Amino acid sequence: MKINKIKILFLLGFFASFSSSCSVQKSASTAKNTSKENRYKAKPKDSVVSLKPQITTPVEEDFKVNLPAINREFRGAWIASVANINWPSKNNLSVEQQKAEAISMLNMLQENNFNAVIFQARPSADALYTSELEPWSYFLTGKTGEPPYPNYDPLQFWIEESHKRGMELHVWLNPYRAHHSNGGAVSSQSMVNKLSDLVIKLRNGMYWFDPANPKTQGHVSNVVKDLVKRYDLDAIHFDDYFYPYATYNSGRDFPDGESWNAYLNSGGTLSRADWRRDSVNKFVERIYKEIHAEKNYVRFGISPFGIWKPGFPEGVVGSSQYDELYADAKLWLNRGWVDYFSPQLYWPIESKGQPFANLLNWWKSENTMNRHLWPGLNTVEIKVSDRPSEIKNQIELSRQILSNDAGEIHWSIAGLTKNSNMLPTLKNGPYKEKALTPKSPWIKSVPLEKPTLFTNDNGSFIQTSWSSKNIRNVFQWVLFKQYNGVWETEILTLENLSREIPKNKDGKILNAIAIKAVDRLGNESDYMAKMVK
């Protein structure tokens, strides 16, 4: 645009409005009816002075500021579908009842400043989602293989509703359980019958896939890849069930003689225990690599039993996941085969045999690849007299130990609601402010473009809006407001694209506004800021 034209328009605007300043628009011809598309493409260097009279506060187009660090902490809750522990509460609910329960849970988490949901979509070789690999879950409809009516995809529903609320959705799978004892009769639709050559019946009535069988690993791998490929999920999550706990088979050894003999006949030289651990190790590494090969930004998390072996660290007693579950979880953390690691530290801070801080510090010392370390907390039934205070103290202790990469997962969502003091204790304490999830710097990502910020004086408010050229890569926004030189931070969901910001609040004057975009890995864009004079 030529300089002489700008001068002419400026003089016209001045004499028309007698105002000391005018709003900035892309062109005078579109000042009264600027389209959304054109507003998003507007650039300060192309601006001209509007002819429309307005009472405005002069706003500087873009300037440099020192914004405060954004609060970060992973705050998740497990939502179990197996045996209808959490959702759906019964296996005969209508679709509308299922959705209503889900919405209620998600609203509660959002209102109390949680930012992640760990949703059990595959409790036992079944599906709470549309799948061609495994049948609909008994826990969803009361009959294995029977779809909900009217048909819908529960996992897709959970993902969409979680994202609307600015929360991540992690798909929780049990890799090896083929049938739960509370899962109704074993029908022709069950994977127990469809993959009978891979399945072993335990003495407690459960059925378990043979973890060392290559066909088992191939099947579960296909299930995981199918989920990652088809759904807009944020992470895949495995719990602590690898080889089953000994009590599941009345204390007897896991009956995998056929696979073991095949291994020996092929020339295998490992001990039986090491062979089992080696099978699980290779499987964990495979799943980690396959997830990132399909979608690099999808993370892989595991929540193992909280004790690796008794005596690690010194003084710890209890079960050994290494020897009982054949899960060498320390190795997975050492090798970086997870993006986050959530040992189930389900004991009180003052526990003599399983002290919370000692265990968390020990796991931290083993986190040689600097992955996320977010402990699981037993919010439902930790054995103390004042459960809310204990959980609050565990969160605060975790923050001291983990510093800038703090986080935790609550077992389970029921623990947040069954004790009337739990949520108020968290909301008025450690969860008082919203938080972004910590960044994952080892995962490569394309940097977000700086968003564009638009402001317009509206009398007692500054009408503020923002957008990004590639909004598909944005997960959340962070809005900054400065009053009397002090910045305030507000984390907003993707759908929030505007705010009316008061120019005076509690006797303080608005000085500046800034906006950042945040991607699904918690990475921040550069900011755009405007000064309010």
C-alpha positions as CSV (number, residue, x, y, z in Angstrom):
1,M,0.0,0.0,0.0
2,K,1.4,3.4,-0.9
3,I,2.4,5.9,1.7
4,N,0.3,8.8,0.3
5,K,-2.8,6.7,0.5
6,I,-2.2,5.9,4.1
7,K,-1.8,9.7,4.9
8,I,-5.1,10.5,3.1
9,L,-7.0,7.8,5.0
10,F,-5.5,9.0,8.2
11,L,-6.6,12.6,7.7
12,L,-10.1,11.5,6.7
13,G,-10.4,9.3,9.8
14,F,-9.1,12.1,12.0
15,F,-11.6,14.7,10.8
16,A,-14.5,12.2,10.8
17,S,-14.1,11.0,14.3
18,F,-12.1,13.8,16.2
19,S,-10.7,10.8,18.1
20,S,-7.2,10.7,19.5
21,S,-6.7,7.2,18.1
22,C,-8.4,4.8,15.7
23,S,-8.6,1.0,15.5
24,V,-6.3,-0.9,13.2
25,Q,-7.9,-2.8,10.4
26,K,-6.6,-4.5,7.2
27,S,-8.3,-2.0,4.9
28,A,-10.8,0.7,5.1
29,S,-13.1,-1.0,2.6
30,T,-13.6,-4.0,5.0
31,A,-13.7,-2.2,8.3
32,K,-17.5,-2.7,8.8
33,N,-17.6,-6.3,7.7
34,T,-14.3,-8.0,8.1
35,S,-14.5,-11.7,7.4
36,K,-13.0,-14.3,9.8
37,E,-10.6,-15.5,7.1
38,N,-9.3,-12.0,6.4
39,R,-8.9,-11.1,10.0
40,Y,-6.8,-14.1,10.5
41,K,-4.6,-13.1,7.6
42,A,-4.2,-9.5,8.7
43,K,-0.6,-8.3,9.2
44,P,0.5,-5.1,11.1
45,K,2.5,-3.9,8.2
46,D,-0.5,-3.9,5.9
47,S,-2.8,-2.1,8.3
48,V,-4.5,1.2,7.6
49,V,-6.6,3.5,9.8
50,S,-10.3,2.8,10.0
51,L,-12.8,5.5,9.0
52,K,-15.3,4.2,11.6
53,P,-15.3,6.4,14.7
54,Q,-14.4,4.4,17.9
55,I,-13.4,5.2,21.4
56,T,-10.3,3.0,21.7
57,T,-7.3,2.5,23.9
58,P,-4.1,2.5,21.7
59,V,-2.7,-1.0,21.4
60,E,0.8,-1.8,20.2
61,E,0.7,-4.4,17.5
62,D,3.4,-6.7,18.8
63,F,6.2,-6.3,21.3
64,K,8.5,-8.4,23.5
65,V,7.7,-9.3,27.1
66,N,8.9,-11.7,29.8
67,L,6.1,-14.1,30.3
68,P,6.0,-16.3,33.4
69,A,6.5,-20.1,33.1
70,I,3.4,-22.1,32.6
71,N,2.4,-24.4,35.5
72,R,3.0,-28.0,34.5
73,E,2.1,-31.3,36.2
74,F,0.6,-34.6,34.9
75,R,-2.8,-35.2,36.7
76,G,-4.4,-38.4,35.6
77,A,-7.1,-40.8,36.8
78,W,-7.6,-44.4,35.9
79,I,-11.1,-45.3,34.7
80,A,-11.5,-49.1,34.8
81,S,-14.1,-51.0,32.8
82,V,-13.1,-54.5,33.9
83,A,-15.8,-55.9,36.2
84,N,-17.6,-52.6,35.8
85,I,-15.4,-51.0,38.5
86,N,-15.7,-47.5,37.2
87,W,-17.4,-47.2,33.8
88,P,-19.9,-48.2,32.8
89,S,-21.1,-48.8,36.3
90,K,-23.3,-51.7,35.0
91,N,-23.2,-53.9,31.9
92,N,-26.9,-53.3,31.1
93,L,-27.0,-49.5,30.9
94,S,-28.5,-47.8,27.9
95,V,-26.3,-45.9,25.5
96,E,-27.6,-42.6,26.9
97,Q,-26.9,-43.7,30.4
98,Q,-23.4,-44.7,29.5
99,K,-22.8,-41.3,27.9
100,A,-24.2,-39.5,30.8
101,E,-21.9,-41.3,33.2
102,A,-18.9,-40.5,31.1
103,I,-19.8,-36.8,30.8
104,S,-20.3,-36.6,34.6
105,M,-16.9,-38.1,35.2
106,L,-15.2,-35.9,32.6
107,N,-16.8,-32.8,33.9
108,M,-15.7,-33.6,37.4
109,L,-12.1,-34.1,36.3
110,Q,-12.1,-30.9,34.3
111,E,-13.6,-28.8,37.1
112,N,-11.0,-30.1,39.5
113,N,-8.1,-29.3,37.2
114,F,-7.1,-32.8,36.0
115,N,-5.6,-33.0,32.5
116,A,-5.5,-36.7,31.6
117,V,-7.8,-39.7,31.5
118,I,-6.4,-43.3,31.6
119,F,-9.4,-45.2,30.0
120,Q,-9.5,-49.0,30.0
121,A,-10.7,-49.8,26.4
122,R,-9.5,-53.4,26.4
123,P,-9.9,-55.1,29.8
124,S,-9.5,-58.7,28.7
125,A,-9.0,-59.4,25.0
126,D,-12.3,-57.5,24.2
127,A,-13.1,-54.0,23.1
128,L,-15.0,-51.0,24.2
129,Y,-14.6,-49.7,20.7
130,T,-15.3,-50.9,17.1
131,S,-12.8,-53.6,16.4
132,E,-12.4,-56.3,13.7
133,L,-9.8,-58.0,15.8
134,E,-11.6,-58.6,19.1
135,P,-15.3,-58.8,20.2
136,W,-17.3,-56.2,22.0
137,S,-16.8,-56.3,25.7
138,Y,-19.1,-58.2,28.1
139,F,-18.7,-55.2,30.5
140,L,-20.3,-52.9,28.0
141,T,-23.4,-54.8,26.9
142,G,-23.6,-57.8,29.1
143,K,-22.8,-60.2,26.2
144,T,-19.5,-60.8,24.6
145,G,-19.6,-59.7,21.0
146,E,-22.8,-57.8,21.2
147,P,-22.6,-54.1,20.1
148,P,-24.3,-51.3,22.0
149,Y,-27.7,-50.3,20.7
150,P,-28.0,-47.9,19.1
151,N,-24.5,-48.5,18.0
152,Y,-21.8,-46.0,18.8
153,D,-18.1,-46.2,19.5
154,P,-17.4,-45.6,23.3
155,L,-13.7,-45.0,22.8
156,Q,-14.3,-42.4,20.2
157,F,-16.8,-40.7,22.4
158,W,-14.4,-40.7,25.4
159,I,-11.6,-39.3,23.2
160,E,-13.7,-36.5,21.7
161,E,-15.2,-35.5,25.1
162,S,-11.8,-35.6,26.8
163,H,-10.2,-33.4,24.2
164,K,-13.1,-30.9,24.3
165,R,-12.2,-30.4,27.9
166,G,-8.5,-30.0,27.3
167,M,-7.6,-33.4,28.7
168,E,-5.5,-36.2,27.2
169,L,-7.0,-39.6,26.6
170,H,-4.7,-42.5,27.2
171,V,-6.0,-45.9,26.0
172,W,-5.4,-48.5,28.7
173,L,-5.0,-52.1,27.6
174,N,-4.3,-55.3,29.6
175,P,-2.0,-57.1,27.2
176,Y,-2.2,-60.7,28.3
177,R,-5.5,-61.3,30.1
178,A,-7.8,-63.2,27.8
179,H,-10.9,-63.5,30.0
180,H,-11.8,-62.2,33.4
181,S,-13.6,-64.3,35.9
182,N,-16.3,-61.7,36.2
183,G,-16.7,-61.5,32.4
184,G,-19.6,-63.9,32.0
185,A,-19.5,-67.3,30.2
186,V,-16.8,-68.0,27.7
187,S,-18.8,-67.8,24.4
188,S,-17.9,-68.6,20.8
189,Q,-17.2,-64.9,20.4
190,S,-14.5,-64.9,23.0
191,M,-10.8,-64.9,22.1
192,V,-10.5,-67.8,24.5
193,N,-12.1,-69.9,21.8
194,K,-10.9,-68.0,18.8
195,L,-7.3,-68.2,19.8
196,S,-7.5,-71.3,21.9
197,D,-3.9,-72.4,21.0
198,L,-2.5,-69.3,22.8
199,V,-4.7,-69.3,25.9
200,I,-4.2,-71.0,29.3
201,K,-6.8,-71.4,32.0
202,L,-5.8,-70.4,35.6
203,R,-7.2,-71.9,38.8
204,N,-9.1,-68.7,39.7
205,G,-11.2,-68.9,36.6
206,M,-9.3,-66.4,34.5
207,Y,-7.8,-67.2,31.1
208,W,-4.3,-65.8,30.2
209,F,-2.5,-65.6,26.9
210,D,0.9,-67.2,26.9
211,P,3.3,-64.2,26.9
212,A,6.2,-66.1,25.4
213,N,4.2,-67.4,22.4
214,P,5.2,-65.3,19.3
215,K,1.5,-65.5,18.2
216,T,0.4,-63.8,21.4
217,Q,2.9,-61.0,20.9
218,G,1.8,-60.6,17.2
219,H,-1.9,-60.5,18.1
220,V,-1.5,-57.9,20.8
221,S,0.8,-55.9,18.6
222,N,-1.9,-55.8,15.9
223,V,-4.4,-54.6,18.5
224,V,-2.2,-51.8,19.6
225,K,-1.3,-50.7,16.0
226,D,-5.0,-50.8,15.0
227,L,-5.9,-48.5,17.9
228,V,-3.0,-46.1,17.3
229,K,-3.8,-45.9,13.5
230,R,-7.6,-45.4,13.7
231,Y,-8.0,-43.2,16.8
232,D,-6.9,-39.8,17.8
233,L,-5.6,-41.0,21.1
234,D,-2.7,-39.5,23.1
235,A,-1.1,-42.6,24.6
236,I,-1.2,-46.3,25.0
237,H,-1.0,-47.5,28.6
238,F,-0.2,-51.0,30.0
239,D,-0.8,-51.8,33.7
240,D,1.0,-54.2,36.0
241,Y,-0.4,-57.5,34.7
242,F,2.2,-59.3,32.6
243,Y,2.6,-62.9,33.8
244,P,-0.2,-63.3,36.3
245,Y,0.2,-63.0,40.0
246,A,0.9,-66.4,41.6
247,T,-2.4,-66.2,43.6
248,Y,-4.3,-66.4,40.3
249,N,-3.1,-70.0,39.9
250,S,-3.3,-71.0,43.6
251,G,0.4,-70.4,44.0
252,R,1.4,-72.8,41.3
253,D,3.8,-72.0,38.4
254,F,2.4,-70.6,35.2
255,P,1.5,-73.6,33.0
256,D,3.5,-72.7,29.8
257,G,5.2,-76.0,29.4
258,E,4.5,-76.3,25.7
259,S,6.2,-73.0,24.9
260,W,9.0,-73.7,27.2
261,N,9.7,-77.1,25.6
262,A,9.6,-75.6,22.2
263,Y,12.2,-73.0,23.3
264,L,14.5,-75.7,24.6
265,N,14.1,-77.9,21.5
266,S,15.1,-74.9,19.4
267,G,18.4,-74.7,21.3
268,G,17.4,-72.1,23.9
269,T,19.8,-71.7,26.8
270,L,18.2,-69.2,29.2
271,S,16.7,-70.3,32.5
272,R,12.9,-70.5,32.5
273,A,12.6,-67.3,34.5
274,D,15.0,-65.4,32.3
275,W,13.3,-66.8,29.2
276,R,9.9,-65.4,30.5
277,R,11.4,-62.0,31.3
278,D,13.2,-61.9,27.9
279,S,9.9,-62.5,26.1
280,V,8.2,-59.7,28.0
281,N,11.2,-57.4,27.5
282,K,11.2,-57.9,23.7
283,F,7.5,-57.4,23.6
284,V,7.7,-54.0,25.5
285,E,10.5,-52.8,23.2
286,R,8.5,-53.9,20.2
287,I,5.3,-52.1,21.3
288,Y,7.2,-48.9,22.1
289,K,8.9,-48.8,18.7
290,E,5.7,-49.7,16.7
291,I,3.6,-47.0,18.4
292,H,6.1,-44.3,17.4
293,A,6.6,-45.7,13.9
294,E,2.8,-45.3,13.4
295,K,2.4,-41.9,15.1
296,N,5.4,-40.4,16.7
297,Y,3.5,-38.2,19.0
298,V,1.6,-41.0,20.6
299,R,3.3,-41.9,23.9
300,F,3.6,-45.3,25.6
301,G,3.2,-45.6,29.3
302,I,3.4,-48.5,31.8
303,S,2.3,-48.6,35.4
304,P,4.2,-51.6,36.9
305,F,3.9,-52.9,40.5
306,G,5.8,-50.4,42.7
307,I,8.5,-52.7,43.9
308,W,11.1,-54.1,41.4
309,K,12.6,-56.5,43.9
310,P,12.6,-56.6,47.7
311,G,15.7,-54.8,49.0
312,F,15.6,-52.2,46.2
313,P,16.0,-49.7,47.8
314,E,17.4,-51.0,51.0
315,G,14.8,-51.9,53.6
316,V,11.9,-52.4,51.1
317,V,9.9,-55.6,51.5
318,G,7.0,-57.1,49.5
319,S,6.3,-58.9,46.3
320,S,8.9,-59.0,43.5
321,Q,7.6,-58.2,40.1
322,Y,10.9,-59.3,38.7
323,D,10.5,-62.8,40.1
324,E,6.7,-63.2,40.2
325,L,5.4,-61.3,37.2
326,Y,8.6,-61.8,35.2
327,A,8.5,-58.0,34.5
328,D,11.9,-56.4,34.5
329,A,10.4,-52.9,34.7
330,K,13.7,-51.4,35.8
331,L,15.2,-52.5,32.4
332,W,12.4,-50.9,30.5
333,L,13.0,-47.6,32.3
334,N,16.8,-47.9,31.9
335,R,16.5,-48.5,28.2
336,G,13.9,-45.7,27.6
337,W,11.3,-48.1,26.2
338,V,8.5,-46.0,27.7
339,D,7.6,-42.4,27.4
340,Y,6.2,-42.3,31.0
341,F,6.6,-44.7,33.8
342,S,4.0,-44.9,36.7
343,P,5.1,-47.3,39.4
344,Q,2.1,-48.1,41.6
345,L,3.3,-46.7,44.9
346,Y,0.2,-47.6,46.8
347,W,1.6,-47.4,50.4
348,P,1.6,-44.5,52.9
349,I,4.5,-42.1,53.2
350,E,5.3,-43.5,56.6
351,S,5.1,-47.2,55.6
352,K,8.1,-49.0,57.1
353,G,8.4,-51.7,54.5
354,Q,7.4,-49.6,51.5
355,P,8.2,-46.0,52.2
356,F,6.8,-43.8,49.5
357,A,9.7,-41.3,49.2
358,N,12.4,-44.0,49.2
359,L,10.7,-45.9,46.5
360,L,10.1,-42.9,44.3
361,N,13.7,-41.7,44.8
362,W,15.0,-45.1,43.8
363,W,12.9,-45.2,40.6
364,K,14.1,-41.7,39.9
365,S,17.7,-43.0,40.2
366,E,17.0,-45.6,37.6
367,N,15.4,-43.2,35.2
368,T,18.7,-42.8,33.2
369,M,16.9,-41.9,29.9
370,N,15.0,-39.1,31.6
371,R,11.5,-40.3,30.8
372,H,8.5,-39.0,32.7
373,L,8.2,-40.6,36.1
374,W,4.7,-40.2,37.5
375,P,3.8,-42.4,40.4
376,G,0.4,-44.2,40.8
377,L,-1.4,-43.2,44.0
378,N,-3.8,-45.4,45.9
379,T,-6.5,-42.8,46.2
380,V,-9.3,-45.4,46.7
381,E,-8.0,-47.3,49.7
382,I,-4.6,-46.3,51.0
383,K,-4.5,-47.5,54.6
384,V,-4.4,-44.3,56.6
385,S,-6.8,-42.6,58.9
386,D,-7.0,-39.4,56.8
387,R,-6.9,-40.4,53.1
388,P,-7.3,-36.9,51.5
389,S,-4.4,-35.5,53.6
390,E,-2.2,-38.5,52.8
391,I,-2.8,-38.1,49.0
392,K,-2.3,-34.4,49.2
393,N,1.0,-35.0,51.0
394,Q,2.1,-37.6,48.5
395,I,1.5,-35.2,45.6
396,E,3.5,-32.4,47.4
397,L,6.3,-34.9,48.2
398,S,6.3,-36.1,44.5
399,R,6.7,-32.4,43.4
400,Q,9.7,-32.0,45.7
401,I,11.3,-35.2,44.3
402,L,10.4,-34.8,40.6
403,S,10.8,-31.0,40.4
404,N,9.7,-29.7,36.9
405,D,8.5,-33.1,35.7
406,A,6.0,-33.8,38.4
407,G,2.8,-35.8,38.0
408,E,0.7,-38.6,39.3
409,I,-2.1,-41.0,38.4
410,H,-4.9,-41.7,40.8
411,W,-6.2,-45.2,41.3
412,S,-9.0,-44.8,40.5
413,I,-11.6,-42.2,39.7
414,A,-13.7,-43.7,42.4
415,G,-11.2,-42.6,45.0
416,L,-11.9,-39.0,44.0
417,T,-15.6,-39.3,44.6
418,K,-16.2,-41.9,47.4
419,N,-14.5,-39.7,50.0
420,S,-16.3,-36.4,50.2
421,N,-13.2,-34.6,51.3
422,M,-10.9,-35.8,48.6
423,L,-11.7,-33.4,45.8
424,P,-12.0,-30.3,48.0
425,T,-8.6,-31.2,49.5
426,L,-7.0,-31.4,46.1
427,K,-8.8,-28.5,44.5
428,N,-8.0,-26.2,47.4
429,G,-4.5,-27.5,47.7
430,P,-2.1,-28.9,45.0
431,Y,-4.7,-28.7,42.2
432,K,-5.8,-25.2,42.8
433,E,-4.5,-24.0,39.4
434,K,-4.8,-25.7,36.1
435,A,-1.6,-27.2,34.6
436,L,-0.3,-28.3,31.3
437,T,1.3,-31.7,31.1
438,P,5.1,-31.8,31.1
439,K,6.9,-31.7,27.7
440,S,8.4,-34.8,26.2
441,P,11.6,-33.4,24.6
442,W,12.9,-36.8,23.3
443,I,9.9,-36.9,20.9
444,K,10.5,-34.9,17.8
445,S,7.8,-32.5,16.7
446,V,7.2,-29.7,14.3
447,P,7.2,-26.4,16.1
448,L,3.9,-24.6,16.3
449,E,3.5,-21.3,14.5
450,K,3.1,-18.2,16.6
451,P,-0.7,-17.4,16.9
452,T,-2.1,-14.1,15.8
453,L,-3.7,-11.9,18.4
454,F,-6.5,-9.4,17.7
455,T,-7.6,-6.7,20.1
456,N,-10.3,-4.1,19.9
457,D,-11.3,-1.6,22.6
458,N,-14.9,-2.1,23.8
459,G,-15.3,0.5,26.4
460,S,-14.6,-1.1,29.7
461,F,-13.2,-4.2,28.0
462,I,-10.6,-5.2,25.4
463,Q,-12.3,-7.6,23.0
464,T,-9.6,-10.1,22.3
465,S,-9.5,-13.0,19.8
466,W,-6.8,-15.2,18.4
467,S,-6.1,-18.0,15.9
468,S,-3.3,-20.0,14.3
469,K,-2.6,-20.7,10.6
470,N,-2.5,-24.5,11.3
471,I,-5.0,-24.8,14.0
472,R,-5.2,-28.6,13.5
473,N,-1.9,-28.9,15.4
474,V,-3.1,-26.9,18.4
475,F,-4.4,-28.7,21.4
476,Q,-4.8,-25.7,23.9
477,W,-4.1,-22.0,24.3
478,V,-2.5,-20.1,27.1
479,L,-3.7,-16.5,27.6
480,F,-1.6,-14.1,29.5
481,K,-3.0,-10.8,31.0
482,Q,-0.9,-8.3,32.8
483,Y,-2.4,-6.0,35.5
484,N,-0.2,-3.4,37.1
485,G,2.9,-5.2,35.9
486,V,1.9,-8.6,37.2
487,W,1.0,-11.4,34.7
488,E,-1.9,-13.8,35.1
489,T,-2.1,-17.1,33.2
490,E,-5.2,-18.9,31.9
491,I,-5.1,-22.3,30.2
492,L,-7.9,-22.6,27.7
493,T,-9.4,-25.4,25.6
494,L,-9.0,-25.3,21.8
495,E,-12.6,-24.1,21.2
496,N,-11.9,-20.9,23.2
497,L,-10.9,-18.3,20.6
498,S,-11.9,-15.1,22.3
499,R,-12.2,-13.3,25.6
500,E,-13.5,-10.0,26.9
501,I,-10.7,-8.8,29.1
502,P,-11.6,-6.0,31.6
503,K,-9.4,-3.0,31.5
504,N,-9.7,-2.5,35.2
505,K,-9.9,-5.3,37.8
506,D,-9.8,-5.0,41.5
507,G,-8.4,-1.5,41.1
508,K,-5.6,-2.7,38.8
509,I,-5.1,-1.5,35.2
510,L,-4.7,-3.8,32.3
511,N,-1.2,-3.3,30.7
512,A,-0.8,-6.0,28.2
513,I,-2.2,-9.2,26.6
514,A,-0.3,-12.2,25.1
515,I,-1.3,-15.6,23.6
516,K,0.5,-18.9,23.1
517,A,-0.6,-22.1,21.3
518,V,0.2,-25.5,22.9
519,D,0.4,-28.8,20.9
520,R,-0.7,-32.2,22.1
521,L,2.8,-32.9,23.5
522,G,2.7,-29.8,25.7
523,N,5.1,-27.8,23.5
524,E,4.5,-24.1,23.4
525,S,4.6,-21.8,20.4
526,D,6.2,-18.4,20.4
527,Y,3.9,-15.8,21.8
528,M,2.2,-12.7,20.3
529,A,1.7,-9.8,22.7
530,K,0.0,-6.5,22.6
531,M,0.4,-3.6,24.9
532,V,-2.6,-1.7,26.2
533,K,-1.6,2.0,26.7
